[in-house]
Amino acid sequence: MSKLSGKVAVVTGGGSGIGEAISKLFAAEGAVVHIVDLNVEGANQVAETIVATGGQAKVHAANVTDQQAIVQIANEIGKIDVLVNNAGIAHVGNLENCAADDFDRVLNVNVKGAYNTLFAVVPRMKANGGGAILNLASIAAWVGIADRFAYSTSKGAIFAMTLSVARDYLNDNIRCNSISPARVHTPFVDGFIAKNYPGKESEMFKKLSQSQPIGRMAKPEEIAKLALFLCSDDAGFITGNDYPIDGGFIKLNN
Ligand SMILES: NC(=O)c1ccc[n+]([C@@H]2O[C@H](COP(=O)([O-])OP(=O)(O)OC[C@H]3O[C@@H](n4cnc5c(N)ncnc54)[C@H](O)[C@@H]3O)[C@@H](O)[C@H]2O)c1
């Protein structure tokens, strides 16, 4: 029996990186996967691959910052068993390098986007007798990482949001957890290296790889396996917690 057979899953940002790997694995484990992403081309490619390999997937082109659009998508889908709040953006800079617009943009996608999908999906889970929610936090929520002021703030908020939802919906059979990856090799990492360290890409890639005591970045597929466990019935006793998946970053960097 597959781990998510008969389940309907919504994955935001499923058109790339970690969300792509989660969408593919969840579909392979029997879920009908609904990918909500701005990047329609990427999302369509992921959905086509899923369908070509015998799975079920549908793409919803939307910005997670648009609450009305997200509510409409949730209404169209109907029954939702699993929600992965994965869409997120990066920002490099300390407090002084973080303009108000940068701060608003990062908080709007990473925090308000997660609120919007929770707002749209939780009432449906309640009505259907329960569900599992997974939010993407980051090691940046747990340790001071240089030059990640807005991003760290947003990921700290994600964990607080996780606790709040887990607490409020205990009696509705809704579990809510977060995971905190260290660096995962995705277009997100390549994009911010290219943008912030032009000409020093390979040097920065090496430095970021070695900042995990295990000596490399994670693969998106490794993150997807933890996501699958936490969203499946195997994790039925787990709620209101965060799970680092970090190659030793938080505890072994001494
Ligand atoms: N890659 C890492 O090292 C790392 C580490 C820790 C946490 N994370 C978190 O994991 C999540 C996914 O990261 P990734 O590396 O796979 O990123 P990615 O850039 O490869 O993919 C992110 C996806 O989200 C979509 N997206 C972005 N903004 C959106 C919006 N407003 N509305 C709808 N979709 C939107 C993008 O189009 C893209 O398809 C993010 O929340 C990120 O903060 C990543």
The ligand as a Tripos MOL2 file, in Angstrom:
@<TRIPOS>MOLECULE
LIG
   44    48     1     0     0
SMALL
NO_CHARGES

@<TRIPOS>ATOM
      1 N1         17.1700   25.5000   -1.0610 N.am      1 LIG1
      2 C1         17.5470   25.6650    0.1990 C.2       1 LIG1
      3 O1         18.7450   25.6320    0.5140 O.2       1 LIG1
      4 C2         16.5280   25.8530    1.2880 C.ar      1 LIG1
      5 C3         16.9310   25.6980    2.6290 C.ar      1 LIG1
      6 C4         15.9920   25.8780    3.6500 C.ar      1 LIG1
      7 C5         14.6890   26.1850    3.3250 C.ar      1 LIG1
      8 N2         14.3360   26.3290    2.0170 N.ar      1 LIG1
      9 C6         12.9420   26.6750    1.7510 C.3       1 LIG1
     10 O2         12.3770   25.6830    0.9230 O.3       1 LIG1
     11 C7         11.3810   26.2640    0.0810 C.3       1 LIG1
     12 C8         11.6390   25.8920   -1.3680 C.3       1 LIG1
     13 O3         12.9210   26.3120   -1.7330 O.3       1 LIG1
     14 P1         13.6200   25.8340   -3.0800 P.3       1 LIG1
     15 O4         15.0760   25.8860   -2.8040 O.co2     1 LIG1
     16 O5         13.0270   24.5960   -3.6000 O.co2     1 LIG1
     17 O6         13.2280   27.0840   -4.0270 O.3       1 LIG1
     18 P2         13.0160   27.2280   -5.6230 P.3       1 LIG1
     19 O7         13.2800   28.6600   -5.9350 O.co2     1 LIG1
     20 O8         13.7970   26.1700   -6.3520 O.co2     1 LIG1
     21 O9         11.4730   26.9280   -5.7880 O.3       1 LIG1
     22 C9         10.5190   27.7580   -5.1980 C.3       1 LIG1
     23 C10         9.2340   27.6530   -5.9770 C.3       1 LIG1
     24 O10         8.2920   28.5210   -5.3520 O.3       1 LIG1
     25 C11         7.6360   29.2830   -6.3450 C.3       1 LIG1
     26 N3          7.1990   30.5590   -5.7920 N.ar      1 LIG1
     27 C12         7.9970   31.5690   -5.3340 C.ar      1 LIG1
     28 N4          7.2310   32.6000   -4.9560 N.ar      1 LIG1
     29 C13         5.9450   32.2390   -5.1800 C.ar      1 LIG1
     30 C14         4.7130   32.8890   -4.9930 C.ar      1 LIG1
     31 N5          4.6470   34.1400   -4.5260 N.pl3     1 LIG1
     32 N6          3.5710   32.2290   -5.3190 N.ar      1 LIG1
     33 C15         3.6230   30.9760   -5.8320 C.ar      1 LIG1
     34 N7          4.7760   30.3110   -6.0230 N.ar      1 LIG1
     35 C16         5.9130   30.9410   -5.7140 C.ar      1 LIG1
     36 C17         8.6780   29.4810   -7.4340 C.3       1 LIG1
     37 O11         8.0810   29.8100   -8.6840 O.3       1 LIG1
     38 C18         9.3700   28.1310   -7.4360 C.3       1 LIG1
     39 O12         8.7520   27.2290   -8.3280 O.3       1 LIG1
     40 C19        11.4200   27.7670    0.3570 C.3       1 LIG1
     41 O13        10.4180   28.0820    1.2810 O.3       1 LIG1
     42 C20        12.7890   27.9790    0.9690 C.3       1 LIG1
     43 O14        12.8250   29.0900    1.8330 O.3       1 LIG1
     44 C21        15.2150   26.1720    0.9810 C.ar      1 LIG1
@<TRIPOS>BOND
     1     1     2 1
     2     2     3 2
     3     2     4 1
     4     4     5 ar
     5     4    44 ar
     6     5     6 ar
     7     6     7 ar
     8     7     8 ar
     9     8     9 1
    10     8    44 ar
    11     9    10 1
    12     9    42 1
    13    10    11 1
    14    11    12 1
    15    11    40 1
    16    12    13 1
    17    13    14 1
    18    14    15 2
    19    14    16 1
    20    14    17 1
    21    17    18 1
    22    18    19 2
    23    18    20 1
    24    18    21 1
    25    21    22 1
    26    22    23 1
    27    23    24 1
    28    23    38 1
    29    24    25 1
    30    25    26 1
    31    25    36 1
    32    26    27 ar
    33    26    35 ar
    34    27    28 ar
    35    28    29 ar
    36    29    30 ar
    37    29    35 ar
    38    30    31 1
    39    30    32 ar
    40    32    33 ar
    41    33    34 ar
    42    34    35 ar
    43    36    37 1
    44    36    38 1
    45    38    39 1
    46    40    41 1
    47    40    42 1
    48    42    43 1
@<TRIPOS>SUBSTRUCTURE
     1 LIG1         1 GROUP 0 **** ****
